[in-house]
């Protein structure tokens, strides 16, 4: 019995048979034109999301943007008895008074010195704490240490200053102990020369533990397989930290550094005004306390508004400059480049 010869299909990728007709190519599917949705269609499609964001937008408008209208008093000779509509406009004369005032320049200098000192000695502390906690192997010990270092963040500045007074004051624990052992005591709370160190110590004790939350969250995203692979290749603890852990933290560090620079002219109103009387205004006066005394205490609202507006504009310039610097070094920053 003769067998019928069946045509065989060439395998995919095999060379074409000599003399055979070239295989037909399947025509490409026509591209579907992108239809632009109308505004009504997009609103109807995103209606649930818009309703969810509406309360947050209203709060932002009422408590953040509406108060900005009060900056108009910086260009007026404002009086609370006549209001915004009847107060005369004086142009930029209030700003000229601000920059010609030596007390304001002293407040700016104190603010910048405190900011620079805290950037050097306070900003790295949460990073170091997060790295230390991340290296703790016992989960119970890690949770206990986290709870202990979080706790001071919930204390008010009145309580923080009181605790430091009881420890470092002239009648505090350390001075009393030194006197009882024949040494002379000291009063760190009223010494203008050590005021910068004092307020940095208070900030570290109060907020360093709270600041580690974001860094611990960033460390939690690091794949443990990277550490295991590096350890199998002979990398020690410090080399793994340098090549794996710190690169994972770098975007978060840059982002928080940009935000800190933008907030650099706000160095703690309550903390400083509570200790202003003990060490004097020469070393403790910052922009916030200066604006408070000029506007609320002395009633020069226009002058205070001009000083506050200058502070806001300088802060905005610092944020934009730091964000631009982050883009230069290849980081996203607060917002991405368009």
HELIX and SHEET records of a PDB file:
HELIX    1   1 UNK A   39  UNK A   45  1                                   7    
HELIX    2   2 UNK A   47  UNK A   60  1                                  14    
HELIX    3   3 UNK A   61  UNK A   65  3                                   5    
HELIX    4   4 UNK A   66  UNK A   75  5                                  10    
HELIX    5   5 UNK A   83  UNK A   86  1                                   4    
HELIX    6   6 UNK A   93  UNK A  100  1                                   8    
HELIX    7   7 UNK A  102  UNK A  121  1                                  20    
HELIX    8   8 UNK A  123  UNK A  134  1                                  12    
HELIX    9   9 UNK A  139  UNK A  151  1                                  13    
HELIX   10  10 UNK A  152  UNK A  154  5                                   3    
HELIX   11  11 UNK A  157  UNK A  168  1                                  12    
HELIX   12  12 UNK A  173  UNK A  180  1                                   8    
HELIX   13  13 UNK A  188  UNK A  190  5                                   3    
HELIX   14  14 UNK A  192  UNK A  194  5                                   3    
HELIX   15  15 UNK A  195  UNK A  220  1                                  26    
HELIX   16  16 UNK A  224  UNK A  232  1                                   9    
HELIX   17  17 UNK A  237  UNK A  240  1                                   4    
HELIX   18  18 UNK A  241  UNK A  245  3                                   5    
HELIX   19  19 UNK A  246  UNK A  262  1                                  17    
HELIX   20  20 UNK A  269  UNK A  279  1                                  11    
HELIX   21  21 UNK A  281  UNK A  284  1                                   4    
HELIX   22  22 UNK A  287  UNK A  292  1                                   6    
HELIX   23  23 UNK A  293  UNK A  297  3                                   5    
HELIX   24  24 UNK A  301  UNK A  328  1                                  28    
END                                                                             
